């Protein structure tokens, strides 16, 4: 299933952040779905194609590794860009750096997060059909903020 580069999955346990991010993206005609736990995130990822996933590293009912592993099993050309939100960015170091491209420290600056998601959407829309990892040169380390 090809990713829908303009669709975002927001997987975060903080209801106000989910709603504010959803509303801010909708104002830009960027459609998103939001969930509050790992189980629901995995269900959405199995049912829908996303261009970007914004996820809390500390989701209830599972852990971030389950979501990252699910995304890793997708063909590289259809994988969404993954942004992880973490109170302690060091905790994100254990996640697969080929899948998790960006780690942001919580609390997040909402306008900055929206701009970053928008940038990821633009970049994923122009992504080559063969991912860098399939060319044996990888993506390098994640960007830490």
N, CA, C and O of each residue as an XYZ file, in Angstrom:
580
protein
N       0.851     -1.165      0.000
C       0.000      0.000      0.000
C       0.901      1.233      0.000
O       1.687      1.403      0.932
N       0.816      2.087     -0.996
C       1.647      3.280     -1.025
C       1.241      4.252      0.070
O       0.069      4.336      0.437
N       2.226      4.992      0.592
C       1.900      5.943      1.656
C       1.184      7.150      1.065
O       1.441      7.550     -0.070
N       0.292      7.715      1.846
C      -0.372      8.958      1.477
C       0.469     10.057      2.102
O       0.356     10.333      3.296
N       1.312     10.682      1.292
C       2.305     11.629      1.806
C       1.686     12.788      2.578
O       2.367     13.402      3.399
N       0.418     13.103      2.338
C      -0.209     14.232      3.025
C      -1.017     13.810      4.241
O      -1.694     14.650      4.834
N      -0.975     12.562      4.630
C      -1.750     12.090      5.784
C      -0.788     11.828      6.947
O       0.290     11.262      6.766
N      -1.204     12.252      8.142
C      -0.354     12.160      9.333
C      -1.063     11.324     10.395
O      -2.264     11.475     10.618
N      -0.311     10.445     11.044
C      -0.817      9.743     12.225
C      -0.181     10.390     13.448
O       1.043     10.447     13.572
N      -1.026     10.875     14.344
C      -0.573     11.458     15.607
C      -0.840     10.415     16.689
O      -1.996     10.125     17.000
N       0.216      9.855     17.259
C       0.088      8.834     18.307
C       0.700      9.401     19.577
O       1.911      9.329     19.788
N      -0.160      9.968     20.422
C       0.327     10.642     21.616
C      -0.684     10.458     22.744
O      -1.893     10.469     22.514
N      -0.183     10.290     23.952
C      -1.065     10.058     25.101
C      -1.600     11.350     25.716
O      -2.382     11.308     26.666
N      -1.185     12.495     25.181
C      -1.622     13.796     25.706
C      -2.777     14.328     24.847
O      -2.540     14.857     23.761
N      -4.045     14.192     25.327
C      -5.189     14.617     24.512
C      -5.137     16.078     24.040
O      -5.465     16.338     22.883
N      -4.741     17.045     24.885
C      -4.689     18.430     24.378
C      -3.681     18.600     23.231
O      -3.962     19.308     22.263
N      -2.520     17.960     23.335
C      -1.530     18.067     22.261
C      -2.071     17.432     20.985
O      -1.949     18.009     19.904
N      -2.670     16.246     21.105
C      -3.247     15.589     19.913
C      -4.235     16.505     19.223
O      -4.173     16.686     18.007
N      -5.150     17.086     19.992
C      -6.195     17.927     19.407
C      -5.622     19.210     18.803
O      -6.043     19.625     17.723
N      -4.670     19.837     19.489
C      -4.086     21.078     18.960
C      -3.297     20.809     17.682
O      -3.375     21.585     16.730
N      -2.540     19.716     17.656
C      -1.779     19.377     16.448
C      -2.729     19.019     15.308
O      -2.535     19.464     14.176
N      -3.745     18.227     15.594
C      -4.755     17.867     14.593
C      -5.373     19.132     13.988
O      -5.468     19.257     12.767
N      -5.792     20.066     14.845
C      -6.436     21.302     14.380
C      -5.473     22.174     13.569
O      -5.852     22.724     12.536
N      -4.242     22.298     14.033
C      -3.253     23.118     13.329
C      -2.946     22.541     11.947
O      -2.797     23.289     10.981
N      -2.852     21.227     11.853
C      -2.599     20.595     10.552
C      -3.798     20.736      9.624
O      -3.641     20.969      8.425
N      -5.000     20.593     10.185
C      -6.215     20.714      9.383
C      -6.328     22.118      8.776
O      -6.787     22.267      7.644
N      -5.914     23.137      9.517
C      -5.917     24.503      8.977
C      -5.040     24.624      7.739
O      -5.258     25.505      6.907
N      -4.048     23.743      7.611
C      -3.140     23.741      6.460
C      -3.555     22.713      5.406
O      -2.793     22.415      4.487
N      -4.772     22.174      5.549
C      -5.275     21.125      4.649
C      -4.422     19.865      4.701
O      -4.267     19.166      3.699
N      -3.874     19.585      5.870
C      -3.145     18.340      6.100
C      -4.032     17.487      6.988
O      -4.343     17.861      8.119
N      -4.432     16.344      6.470
C      -5.370     15.489      7.190
C      -4.619     14.515      8.075
O      -3.570     13.987      7.704
N      -5.177     14.288      9.253
C      -4.513     13.398     10.201
C      -5.537     12.592     10.984
O      -6.718     12.934     11.056
N      -5.045     11.524     11.560
C      -5.798     10.702     12.503
C      -5.010     10.752     13.796
O      -3.791     10.925     13.782
N      -5.703     10.600     14.913
C      -4.945     10.562     16.161
C      -5.437      9.443     17.062
O      -6.618      9.096     17.095
N      -4.470      8.895     17.793
C      -4.720      7.799     18.732
C      -3.943      8.093     20.005
O      -3.023      8.910     20.010
N      -4.329      7.410     21.096
C      -3.703      7.669     22.379
C      -2.924      6.515     22.964
O      -2.449      6.604     24.096
N      -2.778      5.409     22.203
C      -2.018      4.279     22.746
C      -1.405      3.452     21.625
O      -1.755      3.615     20.457
N      -0.494      2.570     21.990
C       0.238      1.751     21.027
C      -0.682      0.823     20.242
O      -0.535      0.687     19.028
N      -1.619      0.192     20.918
C      -2.530     -0.741     20.252
C      -3.297     -0.048     19.126
O      -3.384     -0.568     18.014
N      -3.850      1.127     19.424
C      -4.604      1.860     18.404
C      -3.690      2.351     17.282
O      -4.102      2.385     16.123
N      -2.469      2.728     17.610
C      -1.520      3.167     16.578
C      -1.212      2.029     15.616
O      -1.189      2.231     14.402
N      -0.976      0.839     16.148
C      -0.694     -0.314     15.282
C      -1.894     -0.655     14.408
O      -1.732     -1.023     13.244
N      -3.088     -0.535     14.959
C      -4.307     -0.788     14.186
C      -4.423      0.199     13.033
O      -4.724     -0.196     11.906
N      -4.185      1.487     13.307
C      -4.273      2.508     12.254
C      -3.205      2.292     11.188
O      -3.481      2.422      9.995
N      -1.987      1.964     11.612
C      -0.906      1.745     10.650
C      -1.188      0.544      9.748
O      -0.771      0.525      8.590
N      -1.885     -0.446     10.271
C      -2.229     -1.617      9.460
C      -3.350     -1.302      8.477
O      -3.449     -1.932      7.425
N      -4.197     -0.327      8.817
C      -5.377     -0.029      7.999
C      -5.177      1.118      7.014
O      -5.844      1.162      5.980
N      -4.281      2.035      7.312
C      -4.127      3.260      6.515
C      -2.668      3.470      6.133
O      -1.758      2.956      6.783
N      -2.466      4.228      5.075
C      -1.125      4.632      4.660
C      -0.885      6.067      5.123
O      -1.740      6.935      4.948
N       0.269      6.304      5.707
C       0.612      7.630      6.216
C       1.944      8.082      5.647
O       2.831      7.268      5.389
N       2.077      9.389      5.453
C       3.346      9.959      5.028
C       4.220     10.328      6.211
O       5.447     10.328      6.115
N       3.570     10.647      7.343
C       4.289     11.061      8.554
C       3.601     10.442      9.767
O       2.373     10.382      9.832
N       4.404      9.984     10.725
C       3.900      9.532     12.023
C       4.593     10.368     13.095
O       5.820     10.410     13.175
N       3.782     11.029     13.912
C       4.289     11.770     15.075
C       3.903     10.928     16.283
O       2.717     10.739     16.552
N       4.893     10.420     17.013
C       4.564      9.512     18.113
C       5.300      9.843     19.400
O       6.464     10.244     19.403
N       4.579      9.659     20.478
C       5.102      9.791     21.830
C       5.877      8.515     22.139
O       5.380      7.414     21.902
N       7.074      8.655     22.660
C       7.872      7.467     22.973
C       7.271      6.675     24.132
O       7.570      5.492     24.294
N       6.425      7.318     24.941
C       5.876      6.679     26.141
C       4.378      6.409     26.006
O       3.615      6.695     26.929
N       3.955      5.866     24.879
C       2.538      5.530     24.701
C       2.140      4.374     25.615
O       2.931      3.454     25.825
N       0.923      4.411     26.161
C       0.450      3.279     26.974
C       0.104      2.060     26.103
O      -0.015      2.163     24.882
N      -0.052      0.916     26.759
C      -0.432     -0.366     26.141
C       0.593     -0.859     25.130
O       0.232     -1.373     24.071
N       1.844     -0.705     25.452
C       2.913     -1.166     24.571
C       4.076     -0.200     24.651
O       4.175      0.597     25.584
N       4.959     -0.278     23.660
C       6.077      0.656     23.655
C       6.391      1.096     22.231
O       5.884      0.535     21.259
N       7.227      2.096     22.137
C       7.573      2.680     20.844
C       8.229      1.666     19.918
O       8.071      1.746     18.700
N       8.968      0.710     20.486
C       9.621     -0.312     19.658
C       8.613     -1.096     18.829
O       8.912     -1.460     17.692
N       7.429     -1.364     19.366
C       6.422     -2.105     18.611
C       6.006     -1.337     17.359
O       5.855     -1.926     16.288
N       5.825     -0.048     17.491
C       5.433      0.773     16.344
C       6.585      0.864     15.350
O       6.379      0.713     14.146
N       7.784      1.108     15.842
C       8.958      1.208     14.975
C       9.175     -0.110     14.238
O       9.461     -0.100     13.041
N       9.047     -1.241     14.924
C       9.214     -2.545     14.276
C       8.150     -2.782     13.212
O       8.444     -3.347     12.158
N       6.926     -2.361     13.476
C       5.851     -2.483     12.488
C       6.204     -1.683     11.224
O       6.063     -2.179     10.106
N       6.660     -0.455     11.417
C       7.028      0.392     10.284
C       8.235     -0.186      9.552
O       8.303     -0.109      8.326
N       9.181     -0.760     10.280
C      10.373     -1.348      9.662
C      10.022     -2.496      8.719
O      10.745     -2.752      7.756
N       8.919     -3.186      8.992
C       8.504     -4.301      8.126
C       7.818     -3.829      6.840
O       7.571     -4.632      5.940
N       7.512     -2.545      6.751
C       6.919     -2.000      5.529
C       8.004     -1.879      4.453
O       9.179     -1.704      4.775
N       7.614     -1.971      3.188
C       8.619     -1.698      2.139
C       9.172     -0.283      2.332
O       8.422      0.646      2.632
N      10.467     -0.129      2.160
C      11.111      1.161      2.429
C      10.476      2.306      1.650
O      10.424      3.433      2.143
N       9.999      2.038      0.461
C       9.428      3.106     -0.357
C       8.061      3.570      0.146
O       7.564      4.606     -0.294
N       7.446      2.818      1.062
C       6.134      3.212      1.583
C       6.167      3.599      3.056
O       5.135      3.947      3.631
N       7.345      3.539      3.666
C       7.444      3.892      5.088
C       7.188      5.372      5.307
O       7.649      6.214      4.536
N       6.446      5.686      6.373
C       6.265      7.107      6.713
C       7.521      7.667      7.362
O       8.355      6.922      7.875
N       7.645      8.978      7.333
C       8.669      9.667      8.113
C       8.210      9.600      9.565
O       7.043      9.862      9.854
N       9.110      9.253     10.483
C       8.730      9.091     11.889
C       9.405     10.153     12.744
O      10.629     10.290     12.753
N       8.566     10.907     13.469
C       9.037     11.903     14.433
C       8.656     11.401     15.815
O       7.488     11.108     16.069
N       9.625     11.299     16.704
C       9.375     10.822     18.064
C       9.454     12.001     19.032
O      10.375     12.814     18.968
N       8.470     12.076     19.926
C       8.447     13.083     20.983
C       8.856     12.388     22.280
O       8.274     11.369     22.650
N       9.854     12.936     22.968
C      10.356     12.288     24.180
C      10.767     13.326     25.211
O      11.442     14.302     24.885
N      10.357     13.109     26.460
C      10.800     13.976     27.552
C      12.302     13.814     27.751
O      12.998     14.770     28.092
N      12.795     12.601     27.535
C      14.216     12.300     27.627
C      14.677     11.751     26.279
O      14.520     10.558     26.017
N      15.242     12.598     25.422
C      15.652     12.138     24.097
C      16.643     10.981     24.117
O      16.743     10.235     23.143
N      17.381     10.824     25.221
C      18.305      9.693     25.325
C      17.567      8.361     25.222
O      18.121      7.378     24.729
N      16.313      8.328     25.688
C      15.525      7.099     25.627
C      15.271      6.673     24.189
O      15.061      5.489     23.923
N      15.286      7.610     23.271
C      15.023      7.300     21.862
C      16.232      6.699     21.158
O      16.113      6.208     20.035
N      17.389      6.732     21.801
C      18.600      6.186     21.167
C      18.507      4.691     20.891
O      19.224      4.179     20.031
N      17.643      3.989     21.598
C      17.507      2.548     21.387
C      16.634      2.224     20.176
O      16.599      1.078     19.727
N      15.931      3.225     19.646
C      15.054      2.999     18.495
C      15.871      2.942     17.208
O      16.929      3.564     17.107
N      15.381      2.203     16.242
C      16.040      2.024     14.945
C      16.190      3.373     14.240
O      15.194      3.994     13.871
N      17.439      3.828     14.051
C      17.686      5.143     13.459
C      17.334      5.186     11.979
O      17.195      6.270     11.413
N      17.189      4.047     11.352
C      16.767      4.042      9.955
C      15.275      4.383      9.846
O      14.827      4.910      8.828
N      14.519      4.082     10.890
C      13.074      4.321     10.887
C      12.750      5.657     11.547
O      11.956      6.431     11.011
N      13.349      5.938     12.691
C      13.087      7.183     13.432
C      14.072      8.236     12.939
O      15.255      8.202     13.275
N      13.569      9.165     12.141
C      14.451     10.174     11.566
C      14.642     11.375     12.478
O      15.701     12.002     12.457
N      13.633     11.708     13.281
C      13.690     12.940     14.077
C      13.195     12.663     15.490
O      12.173     12.002     15.677
N      13.919     13.169     16.484
C      13.507     13.075     17.881
C      13.412     14.495     18.423
O      14.365     15.270     18.348
N      12.242     14.822     18.972
C      12.019     16.138     19.561
C      11.827     16.018     21.060
O      11.169     15.097     21.544
N      12.405     16.953     21.782
C      12.276     16.982     23.247
C      10.922     17.565     23.620
O      10.492     18.576     23.063
N      10.246     16.908     24.581
C       9.008     17.432     25.141
C       9.353     18.379     26.267
O      10.369     18.163     26.928
N       8.585     19.399     26.525
C       7.386     19.788     25.782
C       7.772     20.370     24.427
O       8.838     20.967     24.278
N       6.905     20.191     23.453
C       7.195     20.643     22.097
C       6.595     22.019     21.850
O       5.597     22.405     22.459
N       7.221     22.733     20.956
C       6.720     24.015     20.485
C       5.795     23.683     19.314
O       6.261     23.230     18.270
N       4.490     23.905     19.478
C       3.513     23.480     18.473
C       3.771     24.085     17.090
O       3.774     23.335     16.114
N       3.987     25.395     16.951
C       4.251     25.921     15.604
C       5.492     25.293     14.957
O       5.514     25.055     13.749
N       6.509     25.032     15.757
C       7.713     24.389     15.241
C       7.411     22.952     14.791
O       7.893     22.510     13.747
N       6.619     22.235     15.578
C       6.246     20.868     15.220
C       5.420     20.854     13.927
O       5.638     20.006     13.062
N       4.490     21.773     13.800
C       3.673     21.863     12.583
C       4.558     22.134     11.367
O       4.392     21.503     10.324
N       5.495     23.070     11.500
C       6.412     23.361     10.391
C       7.253     22.142     10.027
O       7.497     21.877      8.850
N       7.690     21.410     11.032
C       8.482     20.214     10.793
C       7.657     19.146     10.071
O       8.146     18.518      9.132
N       6.424     18.938     10.499
C       5.550     17.974      9.824
C       5.337     18.401      8.372
O       5.404     17.572      7.464
N       5.083     19.680      8.153
C       4.891     20.190      6.799
C       6.129     19.946      5.936
O       6.017     19.554      4.775
N       7.284     20.176      6.501
C       8.536     19.934      5.785
C       8.698     18.448      5.452
O       9.121     18.098      4.350
N       8.364     17.587      6.395
C       8.452     16.144      6.159
C       7.504     15.716      5.040
O       7.842     14.856      4.227
N       6.323     16.316      5.004
C       5.364     15.997      3.942
C       5.925     16.411      2.589
O       5.847     15.651      1.624
N       6.486     17.604      2.514
C       7.086     18.049      1.245
C       8.207     17.112      0.827
O       8.306     16.742     -0.344
N       9.057     16.722      1.786
C      10.182     15.845      1.465
C       9.736     14.442      1.102
O      10.321     13.828      0.210
N       8.700     13.910      1.776
C       8.257     12.558      1.455
C       7.562     12.517      0.099
O       7.559     11.477     -0.561
N       6.971     13.634     -0.326
C       6.321     13.681     -1.636
C       7.349     13.627     -2.763
O       7.023     13.235     -3.883
N       8.588     14.021     -2.471
C       9.630     14.002     -3.495
C      10.633     12.875     -3.265
O      11.682     12.836     -3.908
N      10.315     11.962     -2.355
C      11.213     10.860     -2.018
C      11.362      9.921     -3.213
O      10.375      9.622     -3.884
N      12.579      9.453     -3.489
C      12.755      8.495     -4.584
C      12.064      7.178     -4.253
O      11.825      6.866     -3.087
N      11.747      6.414     -5.287
C      11.018      5.162     -5.073
C      11.874      4.104     -4.389
O      11.328      3.180     -3.785
N      13.192      4.211     -4.464
C      14.083      3.282     -3.770
C      14.724      4.048     -2.624
O      15.430      5.034     -2.837
N      14.471      3.587     -1.417
C      14.995      4.271     -0.230
C      16.507      4.138     -0.148
O      17.093      3.206     -0.699
N      17.130      5.081      0.547
C      18.578      5.076      0.711
C      19.067      3.772      1.334
O      20.125      3.269      0.957
N      18.309      3.217      2.285
C      18.732      1.987      2.950
C      18.786      0.821      1.980
O      19.565     -0.111      2.177
N      17.964      0.860      0.931
C      17.985     -0.204     -0.065
C      19.168     -0.054     -1.012
O      19.478     -0.976     -1.766
N      19.830      1.100     -0.980
C      21.009      1.333     -1.807
C      22.275      1.094     -0.999
O      23.375      1.387     -1.468
N      22.127      0.559      0.225
C      23.252      0.209      1.083
C      24.002      1.405      1.661
O      25.141      1.240      2.099
N      23.411      2.610      1.683
C      24.138      3.733      2.269
C      23.428      4.343      3.484
O      23.944      5.302      4.057
N      22.276      3.831      3.892
C      21.602      4.228      5.126
C      21.192      5.687      5.184
O      21.412      6.450      4.244
N      20.589      6.061      6.312
C      20.087      7.418      6.488
C      20.902      8.240      7.473
O      20.678      9.445      7.589
N      21.831      7.634      8.181
C      22.601      8.384      9.159
C      21.870      8.517     10.477
O      20.785      7.963     10.647
N      22.455      9.249     11.412
C      21.872      9.365     12.752
C      20.637     10.263     12.751
O      20.474     11.097     11.861
N      19.760     10.090     13.756
C      18.570     10.949     13.839
C      18.963     12.372     14.218
O      20.023     12.606     14.800
N      18.101     13.305     13.881
C      18.309     14.703     14.256
C      17.761     14.887     15.652
O      16.611     14.537     15.916
N      18.558     15.426     16.545
C      18.110     15.653     17.924
C      17.885     17.145     18.099
O      18.653     17.961     17.588
N      16.814     17.505     18.834
C      16.589     18.938     19.094
C      16.764     19.216     20.564
O      16.620     20.358     20.999
